[in-house]
């Protein structure tokens, strides 16, 4: 049986990307990302949104695929479409010697969504920068207006 490790998400950045350059000239952008799951509340019967907080990394891998540079231009609150794959990073702590692990999304592609900010505009409103599960009530953001439908052609 085959395997598939593919992630496709539309959400918003929870903080400005942190870009790190390596000695060999490579770069990585660390991204905080949030998406909402919708579920029906057992108590109220109302539909509610529950945020899911993710950490992502975008690398400058191949020539012409400078994802870290592209991601580094984004700002907190920007809505993006991300394609990637899951990676389990593991390491031993330098101070405590304990084994640590973290599940991340490694970005394979990124597309801007919504309107492009104009020069001099304030950054788009977005969720506060929180650790997963903290201050969930602050995670909401205004929805972007739906595009206007195209006008139908008149028949004669």
C-alpha positions in Angstrom: 0.0 0.0 0.0 1.3 3.5 -0.9 1.7 6.5 1.3 0.6 10.1 0.8 1.9 13.1 2.8 0.3 16.2 1.4 -1.2 19.2 3.2 -3.3 22.0 1.6 -4.5 24.9 3.8 -6.0 28.3 3.5 -5.5 30.4 6.6 -3.7 33.5 8.0 -0.3 34.2 9.4 -0.3 34.7 13.1 3.0 36.6 13.2 5.5 38.2 10.8 7.8 35.5 9.3 11.2 35.0 10.9 13.8 34.5 8.1 17.2 32.9 9.0 20.1 32.8 6.6 22.6 29.9 6.8 26.4 30.2 6.4 26.1 28.3 3.0 23.7 31.0 1.7 20.5 29.0 2.2 17.5 30.5 4.0 14.5 29.3 6.0 11.3 31.3 6.9 9.5 30.2 10.1 5.8 30.9 9.9 3.0 30.9 12.5 -0.3 29.9 10.8 -3.9 29.5 11.8 -6.9 27.8 10.2 -10.4 27.4 11.6 -12.3 24.1 12.0 -16.1 24.5 12.1 -18.1 22.3 14.5 -21.5 22.3 16.1 -21.5 23.0 19.8 -23.1 20.2 21.9 -24.4 22.7 24.4 -25.9 25.4 22.2 -26.4 23.6 18.9 -24.8 26.6 17.2 -22.0 26.3 14.7 -18.7 27.6 16.0 -15.1 28.1 14.7 -12.2 26.5 16.6 -8.7 27.7 15.6 -5.9 25.3 14.7 -2.5 26.7 15.3 0.4 25.4 13.1 4.1 26.1 12.7 5.5 26.0 9.2 8.9 26.3 7.5 9.7 27.5 4.0 13.1 26.9 2.5 15.0 28.2 -0.5 15.5 24.8 -2.0 16.1 24.7 -5.7 17.1 27.5 -8.1 13.9 29.4 -8.9 12.0 28.1 -5.9 12.9 30.8 -3.3 10.0 30.0 -0.9 11.8 31.5 2.1 12.3 34.8 0.3 8.6 34.8 -0.8 7.3 34.0 2.6 9.6 36.6 4.2 7.6 39.3 2.3 4.4 38.4 4.1 3.0 40.1 7.1 0.9 39.0 10.1 -2.7 38.6 9.2 -2.1 37.9 5.5 -4.4 35.2 4.1 -2.4 32.6 2.1 -2.9 29.2 0.4 -0.2 26.8 1.4 0.8 23.4 0.0 3.3 21.3 1.8 4.0 18.1 3.7 4.2 17.0 7.4 7.6 16.5 9.0 8.4 15.4 12.5 11.5 17.2 13.8 13.3 15.6 16.7 16.2 16.7 18.8 17.8 16.4 22.2 17.8 19.5 24.4 21.2 21.1 25.0 20.3 22.2 28.5 18.1 19.4 29.8 19.2 16.5 27.6 15.6 15.5 27.1 14.3 14.2 23.7 11.9 16.7 22.0 9.8 16.5 18.9 7.5 18.8 16.9 5.2 18.2 14.0 5.6 20.9 11.3 4.4 21.7 7.8 7.2 22.1 5.3 6.0 24.5 2.6 6.2 23.2 -1.0 4.2 26.1 -2.5 2.5 29.3 -1.3 0.0 31.7 -3.0 -1.2 35.0 -1.7 -4.9 35.4 -1.3 -7.2 38.4 -0.9 -6.2 41.9 -2.0 -2.6 42.9 -2.2 -1.8 45.6 0.5 -1.0 49.0 -0.9 2.0 51.1 0.1 1.3 52.9 3.3 -1.6 50.7 4.4 -1.7 49.2 7.8 -1.0 45.5 8.0 -4.1 43.3 7.6 -5.9 42.6 10.9 -5.2 39.1 12.1 -5.1 36.8 15.1 -2.8 37.6 18.0 0.4 35.7 18.3 -0.4 32.9 20.8 0.8 29.5 21.6 -1.7 26.8 20.5 -4.8 26.9 22.7 -4.0 30.2 24.4 -6.5 33.0 24.3 -8.7 31.3 21.8 -11.2 34.2 21.9 -8.6 36.5 20.4 -8.1 34.2 17.3 -11.0 35.7 15.3 -10.4 37.9 12.3 -12.8 39.7 10.1 -13.9 37.9 7.0 -13.0 39.4 3.6 -16.0 40.5 1.6 -17.2 38.0 -1.0 -16.4 39.0 -4.6 -19.3 40.6 -6.5 -21.0 38.2 -9.0 -20.4 38.9 -12.6 -23.3 40.6 -14.5 -25.2 38.3 -16.8 -25.3 39.2 -20.5 -28.7 40.5 -21.7 -30.6 38.5 -24.2 -32.3 40.2 -27.1 
